């Protein structure tokens, strides 16, 4: 699973999230940072309300929280979701002992991002793409690269 700090960095950099069943998230700054929640039609679902999307907790009477706005939580994307977000910039993921290396490339630029987990290596690479000059790493990369 991606680290919570990196997930926060991705959110703050502008990573967009369309919540789906099975997605994981945390609720920061409310004493719940150590709990990981999952979207599930049975207990946690997403509702559209005036002002945005709301994540609602159904039947969770032990929590003093019925619902929270999506922008108040931090999405913890999976490895597959991170790789999908990298799109055609993704070149490879390799493991070298205890380190994972994710290589991305667009146009004439190549970068390698290292981390202790595959998810964090993908996340570091994605953060670079999101925050890069769009002329270097455009969000949509053509197949011909």
Beta strands, then each sheet from edge to edge (+ up, - down):
strand 1: 24-27
strand 2: 32-38
strand 3: 44-49
strand 4: 52-57
strand 5: 67-69
strand 6: 73-76
strand 7: 90-96
strand 8: 99-106
strand 9: 109-115
sheet 1: 2+ 1- 6+
sheet 2: 3+ 4- 5+
sheet 3: 7+ 8- 9+
end
